[in-house]
């Protein structure tokens, strides 16, 4: 039996694959490599010494999905694959609804067809929109305020409807707060394309001298130092939450949502300071206008995950910054380093090859 990891070459998916393989589970990776690199898969094999199958398949390719399920004995799905840039979702909403929502419908249809009814879904704290109260609990009002967040909310709702229609489904919905950091080896990490949207990768590129300075989006929020406060969670802690969620759904019927955060909020200025401590670099910054859609405060109440999943975050802000810096300094151009690209295991896109498995 294997766990299918959609988006398994991506930032969070790759970290989840490492922990799954090290825990002794068999893994099958499905990825269309639209926002990820095959090199990450090679690094996963180097880190774990384990082999696994990789399918270069898009969620909208239903025949490709059927092929994956027909060739593998899948017991559960960790569903990471999806577009995730808030700003981009505002400018091209249809791309997000098509890829994230319709792609998930196809995935669930094929899962049902093959009798696979266990899923851990990668949701987001964005479904809470502008939270009325913090720390945020799972029963807080769900009011997504951008197309990306609305796709996550729609998927959560369609998963509820699937369970209502067929109570054999067992689903965990993990609402991530702010994933940051990298595996302590420095071999896998976040590899944003172009200009990073998010704070941590942007700070890391400033520290590496790839960008001259950071723009702090507003310093007049009603917070301790005027800058935005968020609940940053180490990506390895986040990956480990998925293993706990897999165990949970194997023992519990139904569908449940869990906040995956530390329960501690840090401001932008605190993150800058922590990164300077971790890297020994100065992070120059200017204060600019607030970014549309930003909220002052967003952090989790993680009690439900602690009590029901027996999970809690263990890595602190210093580990988040140290591990990010190690990844950034070891991989200044992310996975685009020449040495690995020659060994990229995934051949060029072609209809015949598209759904073939690559064993790594
Ligand atoms: C964090 C703080 C910014 C960049 C987003 C998505 C969310 C999730 C995580 C997918 C804020 C400030 C940022 C910069 C800055 N993604 N900032 N200068 O917006 O909390 O959440 O990423 O699930 O869905 O909304 O994260 O890292 O963009 O911002 O001052 O260059 O850093 O204002 O206070 P965010 P972020």
Boltz pocket constraint, residues with backbone or C-beta under 6 A from the ligand:
constraints:
  - pocket:
      binder: B
      contacts: [[A, 84], [A, 86], [A, 123], [A, 124], [A, 125], [A, 126], [A, 176], [A, 177], [A, 178], [A, 179], [A, 196], [A, 197], [A, 198], [A, 199], [A, 200], [A, 202], [A, 214], [A, 215], [A, 216], [A, 217], [A, 218], [A, 227], [A, 228], [A, 229], [A, 230], [A, 268], [A, 291], [A, 294], [A, 295], [A, 296]]
      max_distance: 6.0
